[in-house]
Amino acid sequence: MMKITYHGQSTIVIEANGKSLIIDPFISGNPAAKVSVEDISVDAVLLTHAHGDHILDAAPISKANNAPIVAIPELAAYMSWKGAETIGMNIGGTLDLQFAKAKMTHAFHSSGIIDEENKNILYGGMPAGFVIEAEGKTILHAGDTGLFGDMKIIGDRHDIDVAFLPIGDHYTMGPEDAVLAAEWYKAKLIIPIHYNTFPAIEQDGDAFVKALEERGIKGKVLQLGESIEL
């Protein structure tokens, strides 16, 4: 039985085959989070891109759990400078974590680390998403992204059980584009992410799910800390 837990923004934990991974841990910076960084026990940390609301807690979680950080090479190098064990990979590649396989997919976004104090911006590599396969299930985490046509290819290439799609608008695609993305990914269940953490990305998750249902697509809003089992 696979268990998936949503911790707000784009942070999800997938438990499968007796182990677990976390994607884009942003907990200490989210005032609505129901857990603390110290509560997180995982075997791997996956990062879609280098923005602070996706990597903030990656190094602490990695080091506390002896869990490698999996990321695009530039971001993996940055995380290694923070003292974390890292595994660099690139778009199109698949990494066997033993308990799950993680394939890195395209996302259309930006990716960089802003050093406010020194007024520097560090290139964070290309943004990405992940297709996770474990226990006969396939999970898509789209990462931060706008709408793009190759979502159709990803949907054709993989039989996706659950897709996590950003709907916040402003920094990613909004609800209308996310509904179209859901059609292209053809997942059995769509769960919205990357919304309501900040004023600029406030959205109505229930309205998004209703829009999906009007097109015959199953959707579900997960509250912070809520889990589903597959």
C-alpha positions as CSV (number, residue, x, y, z in Angstrom):
1,M,0.0,0.0,0.0
2,M,1.4,3.4,-1.1
3,K,0.8,6.4,1.2
4,I,1.0,10.0,0.0
5,T,0.9,12.9,2.3
6,Y,0.6,16.6,1.4
7,H,2.4,19.1,3.6
8,G,1.6,22.4,1.8
9,Q,3.0,24.4,-1.1
10,S,4.6,21.7,-3.3
11,T,5.7,19.4,-0.5
12,I,4.6,15.8,-0.7
13,V,5.9,12.6,1.0
14,I,5.5,9.2,-0.7
15,E,5.8,6.1,1.4
16,A,6.3,2.8,-0.5
17,N,8.0,-0.5,0.0
18,G,8.8,0.3,3.6
19,K,10.7,3.5,2.8
20,S,9.8,7.1,1.8
21,L,10.8,10.2,-0.1
22,I,10.0,13.8,0.1
23,I,9.6,16.2,-2.8
24,D,10.3,20.0,-2.5
25,P,10.4,20.3,1.3
26,F,9.2,23.7,2.4
27,I,8.0,23.4,5.9
28,S,9.8,25.8,8.3
29,G,8.9,28.7,5.9
30,N,5.2,27.8,5.8
31,P,3.3,29.1,8.8
32,A,0.4,26.8,8.0
33,A,2.4,23.6,8.1
34,K,1.1,20.9,10.4
35,V,4.6,19.3,10.9
36,S,8.1,20.4,11.8
37,V,11.3,19.7,9.9
38,E,12.3,17.4,12.8
39,D,9.1,15.3,12.3
40,I,10.2,14.3,8.8
41,S,11.8,10.9,8.4
42,V,12.7,9.9,4.8
43,D,15.2,8.0,2.7
44,A,15.5,10.5,-0.1
45,V,14.9,14.1,-0.9
46,L,13.8,15.1,-4.5
47,L,14.0,18.7,-5.7
48,T,12.3,20.0,-8.8
49,H,14.1,23.3,-8.9
50,A,16.2,25.9,-6.9
51,H,13.6,28.4,-5.6
52,G,13.5,28.9,-1.9
53,D,10.0,27.7,-1.5
54,H,11.1,24.3,-2.8
55,I,14.6,23.8,-1.3
56,L,14.4,25.6,2.1
57,D,14.5,22.5,4.3
58,A,16.2,20.1,1.9
59,A,19.7,20.1,3.4
60,P,18.5,19.9,7.1
61,I,16.2,17.0,6.3
62,S,18.9,15.3,4.2
63,K,21.5,15.5,6.9
64,A,19.2,14.5,9.7
65,N,18.2,11.4,7.9
66,N,21.3,10.5,5.9
67,A,19.0,10.8,2.9
68,P,20.5,11.8,-0.5
69,I,19.2,14.9,-2.3
70,V,18.3,14.1,-5.9
71,A,18.3,17.1,-8.2
72,I,19.5,18.6,-11.5
73,P,23.4,18.7,-11.4
74,E,23.8,22.4,-10.7
75,L,21.3,22.3,-7.8
76,A,22.9,19.0,-6.5
77,A,26.3,20.7,-6.4
78,Y,24.9,23.6,-4.4
79,M,23.3,21.2,-1.9
80,S,26.6,19.4,-1.6
81,W,28.2,22.7,-0.5
82,K,25.6,22.7,2.3
83,G,26.9,19.4,3.5
84,A,24.3,17.1,2.1
85,E,24.8,13.9,0.2
86,T,23.6,14.4,-3.3
87,I,22.8,12.6,-6.6
88,G,22.8,14.7,-9.7
89,M,20.6,13.6,-12.6
90,N,19.1,15.3,-15.6
91,I,15.8,15.6,-17.6
92,G,14.8,12.4,-19.3
93,G,16.9,10.2,-16.9
94,T,15.6,7.7,-14.4
95,L,17.1,7.0,-11.0
96,D,16.5,3.7,-9.2
97,L,16.2,4.4,-5.5
98,Q,15.7,0.7,-4.8
99,F,12.3,1.3,-3.2
100,A,11.1,3.6,-6.1
101,K,12.1,4.8,-9.5
102,A,12.2,8.5,-10.2
103,K,12.2,9.9,-13.7
104,M,13.0,13.6,-14.2
105,T,10.6,15.3,-16.7
106,H,10.4,18.7,-18.3
107,A,8.9,21.8,-16.5
108,F,8.7,25.3,-17.9
109,H,9.8,27.8,-15.2
110,S,12.8,29.6,-13.9
111,S,15.4,28.2,-11.4
112,G,17.9,30.2,-9.3
113,I,19.0,31.0,-5.8
114,I,18.8,34.6,-4.9
115,D,21.4,35.9,-2.4
116,E,19.8,39.1,-1.1
117,E,22.7,40.0,1.2
118,N,25.4,40.0,-1.6
119,K,22.9,40.8,-4.4
120,N,23.9,37.7,-6.4
121,I,21.8,35.1,-8.3
122,L,23.2,31.6,-8.5
123,Y,22.0,29.6,-11.5
124,G,20.1,26.6,-10.3
125,G,19.9,24.4,-13.4
126,M,16.8,23.6,-15.4
127,P,13.5,23.2,-13.6
128,A,11.9,19.8,-13.7
129,G,9.2,17.5,-12.6
130,F,9.2,13.8,-11.5
131,V,7.4,10.7,-12.4
132,I,7.7,8.3,-9.4
133,E,7.0,4.6,-9.9
134,A,6.6,2.2,-6.9
135,E,4.4,-0.7,-5.9
136,G,2.8,-0.7,-9.3
137,K,1.7,2.9,-9.1
138,T,2.8,6.0,-11.0
139,I,2.8,9.4,-9.4
140,L,3.5,12.7,-11.3
141,H,4.8,15.8,-9.5
142,A,4.8,18.4,-12.2
143,G,7.0,20.8,-10.4
144,D,6.5,24.6,-10.9
145,T,5.5,25.0,-14.5
146,G,3.4,26.7,-17.1
147,L,1.3,24.9,-19.6
148,F,3.3,23.2,-22.4
149,G,2.4,20.8,-25.2
150,D,4.8,18.0,-24.2
151,M,2.5,17.3,-21.2
152,K,0.6,15.2,-23.8
153,I,3.7,13.1,-24.4
154,I,4.2,12.5,-20.7
155,G,0.6,11.5,-20.4
156,D,0.9,9.1,-23.4
157,R,4.2,7.7,-22.1
158,H,3.1,7.0,-18.6
159,D,-0.1,5.5,-17.0
160,I,-0.3,8.1,-14.2
161,D,-2.4,7.2,-11.1
162,V,-2.0,10.6,-9.3
163,A,-0.8,13.9,-10.7
164,F,0.1,16.8,-8.5
165,L,-0.3,20.0,-10.5
166,P,0.3,23.7,-9.5
167,I,-2.7,25.9,-9.8
168,G,-1.5,29.1,-8.0
169,D,-1.1,31.3,-11.1
170,H,1.3,34.3,-11.1
171,Y,4.4,32.1,-10.7
172,T,2.9,28.9,-12.4
173,M,0.0,28.0,-14.5
174,G,-3.4,28.9,-13.0
175,P,-6.5,26.8,-12.6
176,E,-7.7,27.1,-16.2
177,D,-4.4,26.0,-17.7
178,A,-4.1,23.3,-15.0
179,V,-7.4,21.8,-16.1
180,L,-6.1,21.5,-19.6
181,A,-2.8,20.0,-18.3
182,A,-4.9,17.5,-16.4
183,E,-6.6,16.4,-19.7
184,W,-3.2,16.0,-21.3
185,Y,-1.6,14.1,-18.4
186,K,-4.7,11.7,-18.2
187,A,-4.1,10.9,-14.6
188,K,-6.7,8.9,-12.7
189,L,-6.6,11.5,-9.9
190,I,-5.5,15.2,-9.9
191,I,-4.4,17.0,-6.7
192,P,-3.8,20.7,-6.8
193,I,-0.6,22.1,-5.2
194,H,1.4,25.4,-5.0
195,Y,-1.5,27.6,-4.0
196,N,-2.7,29.6,-1.0
197,T,0.7,29.7,0.7
198,F,1.1,33.4,-0.2
199,P,-1.4,36.1,-1.2
200,A,-0.1,36.2,-4.8
201,I,-1.1,32.5,-5.3
202,E,-4.5,32.4,-3.6
203,Q,-6.9,30.1,-5.4
204,D,-10.0,28.0,-4.7
205,G,-9.0,24.4,-4.7
206,D,-12.6,23.2,-4.5
207,A,-13.5,25.3,-7.6
208,F,-10.6,23.7,-9.4
209,V,-11.8,20.2,-8.6
210,K,-15.3,21.1,-9.7
211,A,-13.9,22.3,-13.0
212,L,-12.1,19.0,-13.4
213,E,-15.3,17.1,-12.7
214,E,-17.1,19.0,-15.3
215,R,-14.7,17.5,-17.8
216,G,-15.0,14.0,-16.4
217,I,-11.7,14.2,-14.5
218,K,-11.4,13.1,-10.9
219,G,-9.8,15.6,-8.5
220,K,-9.3,15.9,-4.8
221,V,-8.2,18.7,-2.5
222,L,-5.8,17.6,0.2
223,Q,-5.5,19.6,3.4
224,L,-2.1,20.2,4.9
225,G,-1.1,17.0,6.6
226,E,-3.7,14.9,4.9
227,S,-2.9,11.6,3.3
228,I,-4.3,9.2,0.7
229,E,-3.5,5.5,0.2
230,L,-3.3,3.7,-3.1
